[in-house]
Amino acid sequence: MKKFFNDEDGAVTVDWVVLTATLALFPAAIFIYLSGGVSDLTTNVVSAITAEE
């Protein structure tokens, strides 16, 4: 059992998989977080331009 818990073969592969998945999903999370604010900003700009006309 001790040998099993001390065995580190493949640990680097797991680390890289987790790191790569994080780097792939991070931009998507930022996009989802900012998309609502950008939509509201667009609506406000259109309303302001329409009011000026």
N, CA, C, O and CB atoms as a CASP TS submission, in Angstrom:
PFRMAT TS
TARGET T0000
AUTHOR 0000-0000-0000
METHOD Language model
MODEL 1
PARENT N/A
ATOM      1  N   MET     1       0.829  -1.184   0.000  1.00  0.00           N
ATOM      2  CA  MET     1       0.000   0.000   0.000  1.00  0.00           C
ATOM      3  C   MET     1       0.882   1.260   0.000  1.00  0.00           C
ATOM      4  O   MET     1       0.581   2.240  -0.682  1.00  0.00           O
ATOM      5  CB  MET     1      -0.948  -0.008   1.217  1.00  0.00           C
ATOM      6  N   LYS     2       1.963   1.215   0.769  1.00  0.00           N
ATOM      7  CA  LYS     2       2.867   2.364   0.854  1.00  0.00           C
ATOM      8  C   LYS     2       3.482   2.661  -0.511  1.00  0.00           C
ATOM      9  O   LYS     2       3.608   3.821  -0.905  1.00  0.00           O
ATOM     10  CB  LYS     2       3.978   2.106   1.897  1.00  0.00           C
ATOM     11  N   LYS     3       3.867   1.601  -1.234  1.00  0.00           N
ATOM     12  CA  LYS     3       4.435   1.783  -2.570  1.00  0.00           C
ATOM     13  C   LYS     3       3.415   2.441  -3.513  1.00  0.00           C
ATOM     14  O   LYS     3       3.778   3.287  -4.329  1.00  0.00           O
ATOM     15  CB  LYS     3       4.898   0.424  -3.147  1.00  0.00           C
ATOM     16  N   PHE     4       2.156   2.053  -3.398  1.00  0.00           N
ATOM     17  CA  PHE     4       1.104   2.620  -4.243  1.00  0.00           C
ATOM     18  C   PHE     4       0.951   4.130  -4.018  1.00  0.00           C
ATOM     19  O   PHE     4       0.853   4.889  -4.982  1.00  0.00           O
ATOM     20  CB  PHE     4      -0.229   1.912  -3.971  1.00  0.00           C
ATOM     21  N   PHE     5       0.929   4.567  -2.769  1.00  0.00           N
ATOM     22  CA  PHE     5       0.748   5.988  -2.467  1.00  0.00           C
ATOM     23  C   PHE     5       1.978   6.830  -2.784  1.00  0.00           C
ATOM     24  O   PHE     5       1.858   8.033  -3.014  1.00  0.00           O
ATOM     25  CB  PHE     5       0.391   6.156  -1.016  1.00  0.00           C
ATOM     26  N   ASN     6       3.156   6.217  -2.800  1.00  0.00           N
ATOM     27  CA  ASN     6       4.381   6.951  -3.112  1.00  0.00           C
ATOM     28  C   ASN     6       4.689   6.973  -4.601  1.00  0.00           C
ATOM     29  O   ASN     6       5.587   7.698  -5.028  1.00  0.00           O
ATOM     30  CB  ASN     6       5.544   6.349  -2.368  1.00  0.00           C
ATOM     31  N   ASP     7       3.973   6.204  -5.392  1.00  0.00           N
ATOM     32  CA  ASP     7       4.199   6.154  -6.830  1.00  0.00           C
ATOM     33  C   ASP     7       3.674   7.436  -7.473  1.00  0.00           C
ATOM     34  O   ASP     7       2.501   7.777  -7.321  1.00  0.00           O
ATOM     35  CB  ASP     7       3.518   4.908  -7.453  1.00  0.00           C
ATOM     36  N   GLU     8       4.553   8.148  -8.197  1.00  0.00           N
ATOM     37  CA  GLU     8       4.169   9.423  -8.798  1.00  0.00           C
ATOM     38  C   GLU     8       4.148   9.367 -10.320  1.00  0.00           C
ATOM     39  O   GLU     8       4.068  10.416 -10.960  1.00  0.00           O
ATOM     40  CB  GLU     8       5.113  10.511  -8.345  1.00  0.00           C
ATOM     41  N   ASP     9       4.216   8.202 -10.912  1.00  0.00           N
ATOM     42  CA  ASP     9       4.158   8.086 -12.367  1.00  0.00           C
ATOM     43  C   ASP     9       2.809   8.563 -12.878  1.00  0.00           C
ATOM     44  O   ASP     9       1.765   8.164 -12.363  1.00  0.00           O
ATOM     45  CB  ASP     9       4.415   6.635 -12.809  1.00  0.00           C
ATOM     46  N   GLY    10       2.834   9.410 -13.880  1.00  0.00           N
ATOM     47  CA  GLY    10       1.608   9.921 -14.471  1.00  0.00           C
ATOM     48  C   GLY    10       1.076  11.173 -13.809  1.00  0.00           C
ATOM     49  O   GLY    10       0.104  11.751 -14.294  1.00  0.00           O
ATOM     50  N   ALA    11       1.680  11.610 -12.717  1.00  0.00           N
ATOM     51  CA  ALA    11       1.181  12.791 -12.015  1.00  0.00           C
ATOM     52  C   ALA    11       1.345  14.049 -12.862  1.00  0.00           C
ATOM     53  O   ALA    11       0.505  14.948 -12.819  1.00  0.00           O
ATOM     54  CB  ALA    11       1.906  12.961 -10.679  1.00  0.00           C
ATOM     55  N   VAL    12       2.431  14.108 -13.634  1.00  0.00           N
ATOM     56  CA  VAL    12       2.657  15.279 -14.483  1.00  0.00           C
ATOM     57  C   VAL    12       1.589  15.363 -15.566  1.00  0.00           C
ATOM     58  O   VAL    12       1.140  16.453 -15.922  1.00  0.00           O
ATOM     59  CB  VAL    12       4.060  15.228 -15.120  1.00  0.00           C
ATOM     60  N   THR    13       1.191  14.228 -16.079  1.00  0.00           N
ATOM     61  CA  THR    13       0.145  14.207 -17.104  1.00  0.00           C
ATOM     62  C   THR    13      -1.162  14.750 -16.547  1.00  0.00           C
ATOM     63  O   THR    13      -1.843  15.530 -17.213  1.00  0.00           O
ATOM     64  CB  THR    13      -0.060  12.783 -17.640  1.00  0.00           C
ATOM     65  N   VAL    14      -1.511  14.353 -15.359  1.00  0.00           N
ATOM     66  CA  VAL    14      -2.738  14.845 -14.728  1.00  0.00           C
ATOM     67  C   VAL    14      -2.643  16.344 -14.509  1.00  0.00           C
ATOM     68  O   VAL    14      -3.611  17.063 -14.756  1.00  0.00           O
ATOM     69  CB  VAL    14      -2.998  14.122 -13.389  1.00  0.00           C
ATOM     70  N   ASP    15      -1.494  16.832 -14.049  1.00  0.00           N
ATOM     71  CA  ASP    15      -1.313  18.265 -13.846  1.00  0.00           C
ATOM     72  C   ASP    15      -1.497  19.036 -15.149  1.00  0.00           C
ATOM     73  O   ASP    15      -2.142  20.084 -15.162  1.00  0.00           O
ATOM     74  CB  ASP    15       0.069  18.546 -13.262  1.00  0.00           C
ATOM     75  N   TRP    16      -0.937  18.525 -16.246  1.00  0.00           N
ATOM     76  CA  TRP    16      -1.053  19.212 -17.525  1.00  0.00           C
ATOM     77  C   TRP    16      -2.487  19.201 -18.047  1.00  0.00           C
ATOM     78  O   TRP    16      -2.936  20.175 -18.652  1.00  0.00           O
ATOM     79  CB  TRP    16      -0.125  18.575 -18.545  1.00  0.00           C
ATOM     80  N   VAL    17      -3.195  18.121 -17.820  1.00  0.00           N
ATOM     81  CA  VAL    17      -4.598  18.049 -18.257  1.00  0.00           C
ATOM     82  C   VAL    17      -5.423  19.088 -17.513  1.00  0.00           C
ATOM     83  O   VAL    17      -6.224  19.797 -18.122  1.00  0.00           O
ATOM     84  CB  VAL    17      -5.182  16.629 -18.023  1.00  0.00           C
ATOM     85  N   VAL    18      -5.234  19.182 -16.215  1.00  0.00           N
ATOM     86  CA  VAL    18      -5.984  20.162 -15.416  1.00  0.00           C
ATOM     87  C   VAL    18      -5.599  21.580 -15.822  1.00  0.00           C
ATOM     88  O   VAL    18      -6.472  22.434 -15.974  1.00  0.00           O
ATOM     89  CB  VAL    18      -5.727  19.952 -13.903  1.00  0.00           C
ATOM     90  N   LEU    19      -4.312  21.843 -16.000  1.00  0.00           N
ATOM     91  CA  LEU    19      -3.849  23.173 -16.406  1.00  0.00           C
ATOM     92  C   LEU    19      -4.390  23.552 -17.784  1.00  0.00           C
ATOM     93  O   LEU    19      -4.841  24.681 -17.977  1.00  0.00           O
ATOM     94  CB  LEU    19      -2.316  23.225 -16.413  1.00  0.00           C
ATOM     95  N   THR    20      -4.352  22.644 -18.724  1.00  0.00           N
ATOM     96  CA  THR    20      -4.847  22.912 -20.076  1.00  0.00           C
ATOM     97  C   THR    20      -6.356  23.156 -20.071  1.00  0.00           C
ATOM     98  O   THR    20      -6.838  24.057 -20.759  1.00  0.00           O
ATOM     99  CB  THR    20      -4.504  21.743 -21.013  1.00  0.00           C
ATOM    100  N   ALA    21      -7.091  22.378 -19.317  1.00  0.00           N
ATOM    101  CA  ALA    21      -8.541  22.579 -19.236  1.00  0.00           C
ATOM    102  C   ALA    21      -8.863  23.935 -18.629  1.00  0.00           C
ATOM    103  O   ALA    21      -9.785  24.616 -19.077  1.00  0.00           O
ATOM    104  CB  ALA    21      -9.197  21.463 -18.410  1.00  0.00           C
ATOM    105  N   THR    22      -8.108  24.329 -17.612  1.00  0.00           N
ATOM    106  CA  THR    22      -8.318  25.646 -16.995  1.00  0.00           C
ATOM    107  C   THR    22      -8.043  26.760 -17.990  1.00  0.00           C
ATOM    108  O   THR    22      -8.821  27.708 -18.098  1.00  0.00           O
ATOM    109  CB  THR    22      -7.422  25.814 -15.759  1.00  0.00           C
ATOM    110  N   LEU    23      -6.948  26.648 -18.710  1.00  0.00           N
ATOM    111  CA  LEU    23      -6.608  27.685 -19.688  1.00  0.00           C
ATOM    112  C   LEU    23      -7.603  27.733 -20.844  1.00  0.00           C
ATOM    113  O   LEU    23      -7.816  28.795 -21.429  1.00  0.00           O
ATOM    114  CB  LEU    23      -5.207  27.451 -20.230  1.00  0.00           C
ATOM    115  N   ALA    24      -8.206  26.611 -21.175  1.00  0.00           N
ATOM    116  CA  ALA    24      -9.194  26.585 -22.253  1.00  0.00           C
ATOM    117  C   ALA    24     -10.528  27.165 -21.807  1.00  0.00           C
ATOM    118  O   ALA    24     -11.211  27.813 -22.600  1.00  0.00           O
ATOM    119  CB  ALA    24      -9.392  25.162 -22.752  1.00  0.00           C
ATOM    120  N   LEU    25     -10.910  26.945 -20.555  1.00  0.00           N
ATOM    121  CA  LEU    25     -12.218  27.392 -20.076  1.00  0.00           C
ATOM    122  C   LEU    25     -12.209  28.808 -19.516  1.00  0.00           C
ATOM    123  O   LEU    25     -13.266  29.430 -19.413  1.00  0.00           O
ATOM    124  CB  LEU    25     -12.717  26.452 -19.026  1.00  0.00           C
ATOM    125  N   PHE    26     -11.052  29.327 -19.156  1.00  0.00           N
ATOM    126  CA  PHE    26     -10.962  30.658 -18.561  1.00  0.00           C
ATOM    127  C   PHE    26     -11.479  31.752 -19.505  1.00  0.00           C
ATOM    128  O   PHE    26     -12.270  32.584 -19.061  1.00  0.00           O
ATOM    129  CB  PHE    26      -9.518  30.952 -18.170  1.00  0.00           C
ATOM    130  N   PRO    27     -11.077  31.798 -20.782  1.00  0.00           N
ATOM    131  CA  PRO    27     -11.643  32.823 -21.681  1.00  0.00           C
ATOM    132  C   PRO    27     -13.154  32.690 -21.856  1.00  0.00           C
ATOM    133  O   PRO    27     -13.851  33.697 -21.979  1.00  0.00           O
ATOM    134  CB  PRO    27     -10.973  32.744 -23.042  1.00  0.00           C
ATOM    135  N   ALA    28     -13.661  31.472 -21.869  1.00  0.00           N
ATOM    136  CA  ALA    28     -15.109  31.280 -21.996  1.00  0.00           C
ATOM    137  C   ALA    28     -15.830  31.830 -20.771  1.00  0.00           C
ATOM    138  O   ALA    28     -16.892  32.439 -20.899  1.00  0.00           O
ATOM    139  CB  ALA    28     -15.445  29.786 -22.185  1.00  0.00           C
ATOM    140  N   ALA    29     -15.270  31.624 -19.602  1.00  0.00           N
ATOM    141  CA  ALA    29     -15.882  32.149 -18.377  1.00  0.00           C
ATOM    142  C   ALA    29     -15.872  33.674 -18.382  1.00  0.00           C
ATOM    143  O   ALA    29     -16.852  34.301 -17.977  1.00  0.00           O
ATOM    144  CB  ALA    29     -15.145  31.617 -17.133  1.00  0.00           C
ATOM    145  N   ILE    30     -14.788  34.267 -18.830  1.00  0.00           N
ATOM    146  CA  ILE    30     -14.712  35.728 -18.910  1.00  0.00           C
ATOM    147  C   ILE    30     -15.744  36.250 -19.899  1.00  0.00           C
ATOM    148  O   ILE    30     -16.410  37.249 -19.628  1.00  0.00           O
ATOM    149  CB  ILE    30     -13.293  36.185 -19.323  1.00  0.00           C
ATOM    150  N   PHE    31     -15.884  35.591 -21.033  1.00  0.00           N
ATOM    151  CA  PHE    31     -16.858  36.013 -22.038  1.00  0.00           C
ATOM    152  C   PHE    31     -18.276  35.967 -21.474  1.00  0.00           C
ATOM    153  O   PHE    31     -19.053  36.902 -21.670  1.00  0.00           O
ATOM    154  CB  PHE    31     -16.756  35.127 -23.287  1.00  0.00           C
ATOM    155  N   ILE    32     -18.612  34.891 -20.781  1.00  0.00           N
ATOM    156  CA  ILE    32     -19.954  34.762 -20.202  1.00  0.00           C
ATOM    157  C   ILE    32     -20.180  35.838 -19.150  1.00  0.00           C
ATOM    158  O   ILE    32     -21.266  36.414 -19.073  1.00  0.00           O
ATOM    159  CB  ILE    32     -20.153  33.361 -19.584  1.00  0.00           C
ATOM    160  N   TYR    33     -19.165  36.112 -18.340  1.00  0.00           N
ATOM    161  CA  TYR    33     -19.284  37.117 -17.282  1.00  0.00           C
ATOM    162  C   TYR    33     -19.483  38.516 -17.864  1.00  0.00           C
ATOM    163  O   TYR    33     -20.271  39.299 -17.334  1.00  0.00           O
ATOM    164  CB  TYR    33     -18.040  37.093 -16.387  1.00  0.00           C
ATOM    165  N   LEU    34     -18.777  38.836 -18.946  1.00  0.00           N
ATOM    166  CA  LEU    34     -18.840  40.186 -19.507  1.00  0.00           C
ATOM    167  C   LEU    34     -19.965  40.386 -20.517  1.00  0.00           C
ATOM    168  O   LEU    34     -20.320  41.529 -20.805  1.00  0.00           O
ATOM    169  CB  LEU    34     -17.540  40.513 -20.157  1.00  0.00           C
ATOM    170  N   SER    35     -20.528  39.332 -21.054  1.00  0.00           N
ATOM    171  CA  SER    35     -21.508  39.472 -22.129  1.00  0.00           C
ATOM    172  C   SER    35     -22.755  40.233 -21.691  1.00  0.00           C
ATOM    173  O   SER    35     -23.302  41.005 -22.479  1.00  0.00           O
ATOM    174  CB  SER    35     -21.902  38.108 -22.644  1.00  0.00           C
ATOM    175  N   GLY    36     -23.213  40.042 -20.481  1.00  0.00           N
ATOM    176  CA  GLY    36     -24.397  40.762 -20.009  1.00  0.00           C
ATOM    177  C   GLY    36     -24.142  42.251 -19.899  1.00  0.00           C
ATOM    178  O   GLY    36     -25.001  43.048 -20.276  1.00  0.00           O
ATOM    179  N   GLY    37     -22.992  42.645 -19.395  1.00  0.00           N
ATOM    180  CA  GLY    37     -22.654  44.060 -19.270  1.00  0.00           C
ATOM    181  C   GLY    37     -22.494  44.730 -20.619  1.00  0.00           C
ATOM    182  O   GLY    37     -22.891  45.882 -20.795  1.00  0.00           O
ATOM    183  N   VAL    38     -21.918  44.020 -21.567  1.00  0.00           N
ATOM    184  CA  VAL    38     -21.739  44.577 -22.908  1.00  0.00           C
ATOM    185  C   VAL    38     -23.092  44.769 -23.575  1.00  0.00           C
ATOM    186  O   VAL    38     -23.307  45.761 -24.271  1.00  0.00           O
ATOM    187  CB  VAL    38     -20.839  43.663 -23.770  1.00  0.00           C
ATOM    188  N   SER    39     -23.990  43.843 -23.369  1.00  0.00           N
ATOM    189  CA  SER    39     -25.332  43.964 -23.932  1.00  0.00           C
ATOM    190  C   SER    39     -26.059  45.176 -23.356  1.00  0.00           C
ATOM    191  O   SER    39     -26.707  45.919 -24.094  1.00  0.00           O
ATOM    192  CB  SER    39     -26.141  42.689 -23.667  1.00  0.00           C
ATOM    193  N   ASP    40     -25.956  45.381 -22.049  1.00  0.00           N
ATOM    194  CA  ASP    40     -26.575  46.543 -21.409  1.00  0.00           C
ATOM    195  C   ASP    40     -25.954  47.842 -21.913  1.00  0.00           C
ATOM    196  O   ASP    40     -26.659  48.822 -22.155  1.00  0.00           O
ATOM    197  CB  ASP    40     -26.438  46.451 -19.884  1.00  0.00           C
ATOM    198  N   LEU    41     -24.648  47.844 -22.066  1.00  0.00           N
ATOM    199  CA  LEU    41     -23.956  49.034 -22.560  1.00  0.00           C
ATOM    200  C   LEU    41     -24.408  49.360 -23.981  1.00  0.00           C
ATOM    201  O   LEU    41     -24.632  50.524 -24.315  1.00  0.00           O
ATOM    202  CB  LEU    41     -22.427  48.831 -22.516  1.00  0.00           C
ATOM    203  N   THR    42     -24.540  48.339 -24.807  1.00  0.00           N
ATOM    204  CA  THR    42     -25.004  48.546 -26.181  1.00  0.00           C
ATOM    205  C   THR    42     -26.402  49.152 -26.199  1.00  0.00           C
ATOM    206  O   THR    42     -26.671  50.076 -26.966  1.00  0.00           O
ATOM    207  CB  THR    42     -24.994  47.220 -26.957  1.00  0.00           C
ATOM    208  N   THR    43     -27.278  48.644 -25.370  1.00  0.00           N
ATOM    209  CA  THR    43     -28.639  49.180 -25.280  1.00  0.00           C
ATOM    210  C   THR    43     -28.612  50.635 -24.847  1.00  0.00           C
ATOM    211  O   THR    43     -29.354  51.448 -25.399  1.00  0.00           O
ATOM    212  CB  THR    43     -29.486  48.353 -24.301  1.00  0.00           C
ATOM    213  N   ASN    44     -27.786  50.984 -23.883  1.00  0.00           N
ATOM    214  CA  ASN    44     -27.700  52.369 -23.403  1.00  0.00           C
ATOM    215  C   ASN    44     -27.153  53.287 -24.485  1.00  0.00           C
ATOM    216  O   ASN    44     -27.637  54.409 -24.633  1.00  0.00           O
ATOM    217  CB  ASN    44     -26.816  52.452 -22.151  1.00  0.00           C
ATOM    218  N   VAL    45     -26.169  52.848 -25.238  1.00  0.00           N
ATOM    219  CA  VAL    45     -25.596  53.672 -26.312  1.00  0.00           C
ATOM    220  C   VAL    45     -26.624  53.899 -27.408  1.00  0.00           C
ATOM    221  O   VAL    45     -26.763  55.016 -27.908  1.00  0.00           O
ATOM    222  CB  VAL    45     -24.331  53.007 -26.898  1.00  0.00           C
ATOM    223  N   VAL    46     -27.345  52.851 -27.786  1.00  0.00           N
ATOM    224  CA  VAL    46     -28.382  53.000 -28.817  1.00  0.00           C
ATOM    225  C   VAL    46     -29.464  53.964 -28.347  1.00  0.00           C
ATOM    226  O   VAL    46     -29.939  54.784 -29.133  1.00  0.00           O
ATOM    227  CB  VAL    46     -29.007  51.630 -29.167  1.00  0.00           C
ATOM    228  N   SER    47     -29.859  53.881 -27.090  1.00  0.00           N
ATOM    229  CA  SER    47     -30.875  54.778 -26.566  1.00  0.00           C
ATOM    230  C   SER    47     -30.391  56.234 -26.565  1.00  0.00           C
ATOM    231  O   SER    47     -31.151  57.146 -26.888  1.00  0.00           O
ATOM    232  CB  SER    47     -31.270  54.351 -25.154  1.00  0.00           C
ATOM    233  N   ALA    48     -29.135  56.439 -26.204  1.00  0.00           N
ATOM    234  CA  ALA    48     -28.578  57.786 -26.179  1.00  0.00           C
ATOM    235  C   ALA    48     -28.480  58.373 -27.580  1.00  0.00           C
ATOM    236  O   ALA    48     -28.785  59.548 -27.783  1.00  0.00           O
ATOM    237  CB  ALA    48     -27.209  57.778 -25.521  1.00  0.00           C
ATOM    238  N   ILE    49     -28.064  57.579 -28.531  1.00  0.00           N
ATOM    239  CA  ILE    49     -27.965  58.064 -29.914  1.00  0.00           C
ATOM    240  C   ILE    49     -29.341  58.362 -30.475  1.00  0.00           C
ATOM    241  O   ILE    49     -29.520  59.359 -31.174  1.00  0.00           O
ATOM    242  CB  ILE    49     -27.245  57.036 -30.802  1.00  0.00           C
ATOM    243  N   THR    50     -30.316  57.516 -30.183  1.00  0.00           N
ATOM    244  CA  THR    50     -31.686  57.728 -30.646  1.00  0.00           C
ATOM    245  C   THR    50     -32.258  59.011 -30.026  1.00  0.00           C
ATOM    246  O   THR    50     -32.963  59.758 -30.703  1.00  0.00           O
ATOM    247  CB  THR    50     -32.578  56.506 -30.290  1.00  0.00           C
ATOM    248  N   ALA    51     -31.967  59.265 -28.775  1.00  0.00           N
ATOM    249  CA  ALA    51     -32.474  60.463 -28.100  1.00  0.00           C
ATOM    250  C   ALA    51     -31.861  61.728 -28.698  1.00  0.00           C
ATOM    251  O   ALA    51     -32.519  62.768 -28.737  1.00  0.00           O
ATOM    252  CB  ALA    51     -32.178  60.394 -26.592  1.00  0.00           C
ATOM    253  N   GLU    52     -30.631  61.659 -29.156  1.00  0.00           N
ATOM    254  CA  GLU    52     -29.963  62.830 -29.748  1.00  0.00           C
ATOM    255  C   GLU    52     -30.522  63.170 -31.122  1.00  0.00           C
ATOM    256  O   GLU    52     -30.482  64.327 -31.543  1.00  0.00           O
ATOM    257  CB  GLU    52     -28.462  62.584 -29.854  1.00  0.00           C
ATOM    258  N   GLU    53     -31.040  62.170 -31.820  1.00  0.00           N
ATOM    259  CA  GLU    53     -31.585  62.404 -33.158  1.00  0.00           C
ATOM    260  C   GLU    53     -32.891  63.102 -32.999  1.00  0.00           C
ATOM    261  O   GLU    53     -33.550  63.412 -33.992  1.00  0.00           O
ATOM    262  CB  GLU    53     -31.754  61.092 -33.961  1.00  0.00           C
TER
END
